[in-house]
Structures are given as C-alpha cells and as structure tokens.
Amino acid sequence: MSRIHKKYIAMKKALSKLFQLRQALDACEKDIGLDHLSEVERAVFSFITSNENVTITAIKKHRYFHKYSLSTIKRAVLCLLNDGLIKSQKSKTDGREMHLTHSI
C-alpha cells in the first residue's frame, strides 16, 4: 500500500470519527435542552458552565472564541440571559465587571 493511500485511509477514519463526535454532541445537547440555541450560544453556555469568574472579556480572550466578533459573543450572552440559562452579577472586586454563571 502506498504512503498516499495510507494517508487517505487515515484521513477518512479521522473524518468519520469527527462526525460520530458531532452526532454524540448533538444528542447530548438535545438531551439537556440546548438544541434550540445557535452554535455560538451553545459554546458560550458551555464555557460559562465549565469555568468560574467568567466575563465577556474572558470569553473573547479564549482561543476558541477568536473566530467570533465581540458583538456576536455579546448577543449570545444576551440571548442566554433572556432565556434564563445564565445570570450576571456585578464583580465584588471591580464594579465594571459582570460575572456570568449558569442558572441551572
């Protein structure tokens, strides 16, 4: 078997596994009731629920969210706040910061 053919088979297996992971993630999000949210809203929600002292700035600075604009992240946060999935509280150390936590 040629080296190119081996690479092709490895790539095909990796892509198949990637799709299986996407299906599993989709099923999990549906099970917990997040399937109505957009991709960015689900990502922001996951970030907030898995971290402490989260601010919009912290979200934007995270490597995963570099592909999103600040206004897109702010809209996602606003949507999650309006849906009651997260809440915001003024920081005890910096009154300009709002800390985001999950409501569930």
Secondary structure, DSSP 8 states (H G I E B T S, - for coil): --HHHHHHHHHHHHHHHHHHHHHHHHHHHHHTT-TTS-HHHHHHHHHHHTSSSB-HHHHHHSGGGGGS-HHHHHHHHHHHHHTTSEEEEE-SS-TT-EEEEE--
